[in-house]
Amino acid sequence: MMPRILVPICLVMGTALPSFGQTTPTLNDGSNRIFGVLPNYTTVEKEDETPRITTKQTFRMAALGSFDPFVYPFVALTTETAQIEHQAASWGGGAKAYAMRYATAFGDNTIGNFMTTAIVPALFNQDPRYFARGEGSVARRLAYAASRVAVTRARDGRREFNISEIGGNAAAAGLSNLYHPANDRTFAGTLGRWGSQVMWDMLSNELKEFWPDVRNHLHHAHGGGHSQPSPSDDSDLGQ
């Protein structure tokens, strides 16, 4: 999945409709990053060329999405916003409060990624990748992308309820009560964090669906050219 904190940034950058990007690192075409910067390791554009995923690969995708170098400055940006808006007001202001908010935002993103991309998919034998539709009307593609938070694939290709997304985010929201401030550890607060995580993942799916169109438009607008190769150590993701 795309790191949740990057989704609003993508929207501001005008990537049409949000995405963690496209995802076929083995193609060595630079498609595992949006604009060459934002990490994108969990989308499948060419389904017929994609082998079944393994548990090792899901944990690798979760790690790449959580600890990518570009995640840290984006966490800092969202933390600054939280500091200005006095979120978790009981922490007050200053450097210590900023550090606590940063750690909280980073923890939410990392735990959510591992729960929805690796741990729960491994427990229920699901494939956490986003399989882009890539064709049809804009409305159909919008609806398809949004529906993927509720529908996913088993590793044998069958369609089934997306327990990895719904249950994984619920587990992450529950675990976040271990480090969120006391006044956030309520049922309403936990439900709110779960809902916001599912919402950002839905927006992320929209970005994943339409990013290839944006990328191709930019490619043609600049007269073609060659993409930068993706890191060789990403080649075992089986995308």
Secondary structure, DSSP 8 states (H G I E B T S, - for coil): ---GGGHHHHHHTT-SS--S----GGG-SSTTEETTTEE--SEES-GGG-----HHHHHHHHHHHHH-TTHHHHHHHHHHHHHHTTSSGGG-SHHHHHHHHHHHHHHHHHHHHHIIIIIHHHHHTEE-SEE----S-HHHHHHHHHHTTTEEEETTS-EEE-HHHHHHHHHHHHHGGGTS-GGG-SHHHHHHHHHHHHHHHHHHHHHHHHHHHHHHHHHHHTT--------GGGGGG--
